[in-house]
Amino acid sequence: MNWINCPVDVISVCSAGGQIQPLRLRVEDENHQLLRIDITEIVSQKSIQYVGIEAQVFVCKAEVNGQQWMLELKYTIRSHSWCIMRRVY
């Protein structure tokens, strides 16, 4: 499964203070089936700025097909889009 820099659908929650937290994501697998991935824990979160693009990066523990994975998700603020940056080993 090659999901590097792959755009994904994300269900997230925003606090009253404006903090965003991803809860679940959906990605298309190699068989063009939609795969639901539940985020079980957010390990770390940081704000980044790269050539004028503001983003939030989340390192998350997620359950993928019954296995625990560590994923790095990026939320780009201006475009309101999510992507999987990489799988953390």
Contacts in CASP RR format, 6 or more apart in sequence:
PFRMAT RR
TARGET T0000
AUTHOR 0000-0000-0000
METHOD contacts of the structure
MODEL  1
MNWINCPVDVISVCSAGGQIQPLRLRVEDENHQLLRIDITEIVSQKSIQY
VGIEAQVFVCKAEVNGQQWMLELKYTIRSHSWCIMRRVY
1 29 0 8 1.000
1 30 0 8 1.000
3 27 0 8 1.000
3 84 0 8 1.000
3 87 0 8 1.000
4 84 0 8 1.000
4 85 0 8 1.000
4 86 0 8 1.000
4 87 0 8 1.000
5 83 0 8 1.000
5 84 0 8 1.000
5 85 0 8 1.000
6 27 0 8 1.000
6 83 0 8 1.000
6 84 0 8 1.000
7 81 0 8 1.000
7 82 0 8 1.000
7 83 0 8 1.000
8 25 0 8 1.000
8 26 0 8 1.000
8 27 0 8 1.000
8 73 0 8 1.000
8 82 0 8 1.000
8 83 0 8 1.000
8 84 0 8 1.000
9 25 0 8 1.000
9 26 0 8 1.000
9 27 0 8 1.000
9 82 0 8 1.000
10 22 0 8 1.000
10 23 0 8 1.000
10 24 0 8 1.000
10 25 0 8 1.000
10 26 0 8 1.000
10 73 0 8 1.000
10 75 0 8 1.000
10 82 0 8 1.000
11 22 0 8 1.000
11 23 0 8 1.000
11 24 0 8 1.000
11 25 0 8 1.000
12 20 0 8 1.000
12 21 0 8 1.000
12 22 0 8 1.000
12 23 0 8 1.000
12 75 0 8 1.000
13 20 0 8 1.000
13 21 0 8 1.000
13 23 0 8 1.000
14 20 0 8 1.000
14 21 0 8 1.000
15 21 0 8 1.000
20 56 0 8 1.000
20 75 0 8 1.000
21 42 0 8 1.000
22 39 0 8 1.000
22 42 0 8 1.000
22 58 0 8 1.000
22 60 0 8 1.000
22 73 0 8 1.000
22 75 0 8 1.000
22 82 0 8 1.000
23 38 0 8 1.000
23 39 0 8 1.000
24 36 0 8 1.000
24 37 0 8 1.000
24 38 0 8 1.000
24 39 0 8 1.000
25 36 0 8 1.000
25 37 0 8 1.000
25 39 0 8 1.000
25 62 0 8 1.000
25 73 0 8 1.000
25 82 0 8 1.000
25 84 0 8 1.000
26 34 0 8 1.000
26 35 0 8 1.000
26 36 0 8 1.000
26 37 0 8 1.000
27 34 0 8 1.000
27 35 0 8 1.000
27 37 0 8 1.000
27 84 0 8 1.000
28 34 0 8 1.000
28 35 0 8 1.000
29 35 0 8 1.000
35 64 0 8 1.000
35 65 0 8 1.000
37 62 0 8 1.000
37 63 0 8 1.000
37 64 0 8 1.000
37 71 0 8 1.000
38 62 0 8 1.000
38 63 0 8 1.000
39 60 0 8 1.000
39 61 0 8 1.000
39 62 0 8 1.000
40 60 0 8 1.000
40 61 0 8 1.000
40 62 0 8 1.000
40 63 0 8 1.000
40 68 0 8 1.000
41 60 0 8 1.000
41 61 0 8 1.000
42 58 0 8 1.000
42 59 0 8 1.000
42 60 0 8 1.000
42 61 0 8 1.000
43 59 0 8 1.000
43 60 0 8 1.000
43 61 0 8 1.000
43 70 0 8 1.000
44 58 0 8 1.000
44 59 0 8 1.000
45 56 0 8 1.000
45 57 0 8 1.000
45 58 0 8 1.000
45 59 0 8 1.000
46 56 0 8 1.000
46 57 0 8 1.000
47 54 0 8 1.000
47 55 0 8 1.000
47 56 0 8 1.000
47 57 0 8 1.000
48 54 0 8 1.000
48 55 0 8 1.000
48 56 0 8 1.000
48 57 0 8 1.000
49 55 0 8 1.000
53 76 0 8 1.000
53 78 0 8 1.000
54 76 0 8 1.000
54 77 0 8 1.000
54 78 0 8 1.000
55 74 0 8 1.000
55 75 0 8 1.000
55 76 0 8 1.000
55 77 0 8 1.000
56 74 0 8 1.000
56 75 0 8 1.000
56 77 0 8 1.000
57 72 0 8 1.000
57 73 0 8 1.000
57 74 0 8 1.000
57 75 0 8 1.000
57 85 0 8 1.000
58 72 0 8 1.000
58 73 0 8 1.000
58 74 0 8 1.000
58 75 0 8 1.000
59 70 0 8 1.000
59 71 0 8 1.000
59 72 0 8 1.000
59 88 0 8 1.000
60 70 0 8 1.000
60 71 0 8 1.000
60 72 0 8 1.000
60 73 0 8 1.000
61 68 0 8 1.000
61 69 0 8 1.000
61 70 0 8 1.000
62 68 0 8 1.000
62 69 0 8 1.000
62 70 0 8 1.000
62 71 0 8 1.000
63 69 0 8 1.000
69 87 0 8 1.000
70 87 0 8 1.000
70 88 0 8 1.000
70 89 0 8 1.000
71 84 0 8 1.000
71 86 0 8 1.000
71 87 0 8 1.000
71 88 0 8 1.000
72 84 0 8 1.000
72 85 0 8 1.000
72 86 0 8 1.000
72 87 0 8 1.000
72 88 0 8 1.000
73 82 0 8 1.000
73 83 0 8 1.000
73 84 0 8 1.000
73 85 0 8 1.000
74 82 0 8 1.000
74 83 0 8 1.000
74 84 0 8 1.000
74 85 0 8 1.000
75 81 0 8 1.000
75 82 0 8 1.000
76 82 0 8 1.000
76 83 0 8 1.000
END
